[in-house]
Amino acid sequence: MDAGAATAIVETDIPARLDRLPWGRFHNLVIVALGITWILDGLEVTLAGSLAGALKESPKLRFSNLDIGLAGTAYLSGAVLGALFFGWLTDRLGRKKLFFITLAVYLVATAATAFSWNLWSYCLFRFLTGAGIGGEYTAINSTIQELIPARVRGWTDLVINGSFWIGAALGAYGSVVLLDPQHFGPDMGWRIAFFIGAVLGLVILFMRLWIPESPRWLMTHGRAAEAEAIVKGIEDSFRTRGYVLEHADFPRCRLQARSHTPLAEVFDTLFNRHRTRAFVGLALMASQAFFYNAIFFTYALVLTDFYAIPADHIGWFMLPFAVGNFLGPLLIGRLFDTIGRRPMIAFTYAISGILLAVSGWFFQQDLLTARGLTIAWMVVFFFASAAASSAYLTVSETFPLEIRALAIAVFYAIGTGIGGVAGPALFGALVESGNRMSVFGGYLFGSALMIAAAVIAWKWGVAAERKPLEAVARPLAFRD
């Protein structure tokens, strides 16, 4: 972009025109082509969790429970650093370029995981896989927020993030087949599982070719003509399918184009101008990251160590768990757009924490069979899945457009670094102890974090439901 474009004042009605669009084929395609990332991540994470027993039994690897926890931590560490680096690039270079780059990183790294020869090679490839997925979170969440109409933004975002669990269900079923010794050897099934993830990533690359750059990103970078052409093309696609789009005087906004936002201004905006929102985002991300990653990454270990479930049967327990997680955002997600963000976020966080404490006590008292524990987790995570998805929704819609991707990255990184990276390793050690009381203590800690986050969301959360992004958080480039 030349110097003139970088300092030009852009007056546009693009945000209002995007928000007034009826739901149509364009939005369905956006959800499929971009939202499938979460399905892929769910497949990836569930395979890693379901394969824990196989990795321990692998003649080549022979991992311990601690090794499994370290591998989970490596994956999440990569996701943290990948989110930060690629999030920064997403705001500078655009949404479209980055969701191709990050997917390519994932594809190569997960294929390499299939050829791991020891703990350190496995951890390295899991780290790189996480970096690709972390970058995907920032690029994809930014794009979805900026293309979906305000009136359904909450439900759509929750369902897309919740689609992680469709991938989890596929991963659980796939692990049952791939870990069956009648089909594959003990050192082959888990390798095929990771290679399948790479093949699916290749398919997604082609699906994304048609997705346009975010018009909102273009208009803030002095590329108003490109943004106008994209929006006009979207509108024309609706008209050719029989939709009647009114010609109205939509609200316009005046923006000063800039090539990028200096990092000093980014952090001033996050931690000074919007420090209360930053506190809410951090609380939501950190609590759900510990809650989810600590429990989910070690669920297979609990089943094998406390209930003697064979490694090749773990997938059957993961399937209903995944179903409960997907149904939560799908069935109660619309309430985030109707009842509102603050009450629903507070409710889902609080009830998740309470139910975890109750089910953890039943586990500690040895009152649950493996099947009973799975049913308990289905109920807990029906609400927790909506809560976790709402954390991503919160940090992606409550900060200005110019720093949206990096804001997602920063809070994902800090939250996951605090709550997610330590969680799998800590719970791996707790499970290794073989002491139910120790594991219950971990559950209580996760429960307390979720309840504390519920209080914070209720007191300081932002009522962003059905509002344009520009009204929720005024762009830094806005000019009166």
ABEGO torsion letter per residue (X at the ends): XBAAAAABBBBBAAAAAAAABBBBAAAAAAAAAAAAAAAAAAAAAAAAAAAAAAAAABAAAGBBAAAAAAAAAAAAAAAAAAAAAAAAAAAAAEAAAAAAAAAAAAAAAAAAAAABABAAAAAAAAAAAAAAAAAAAAAAAAAAAAABBAAAAAAAAAAAAAAAAAAAAAAAAAAAAAABAAABBAAAAAAAAAAAAAAAAAAAAAAAAABBBBAAAAAAAGBAAAAAAAAAAAAAAAAAAGBBBBBBBBBBBBBBBBABBBAAAAAAAAAAAAAAAAAAAAAAAAAAAAAAAAAAAAAAAAAAAAAGBBAAAAAAAAAAAAAAAAAAAAAAAAAAAAAEAAAAAAAAAAAAAAAAAAAAAAAAAGABBAAAAAAAAAAAAAAAAAAAAAAAAAAAAABBAAAAAAAAAAAAAAAAAAAAAAAAAAAAAAAAAGBAAAAAAAAAAAAAAAAAAAAAAAAABBBABGBBAAAABBBAABBX
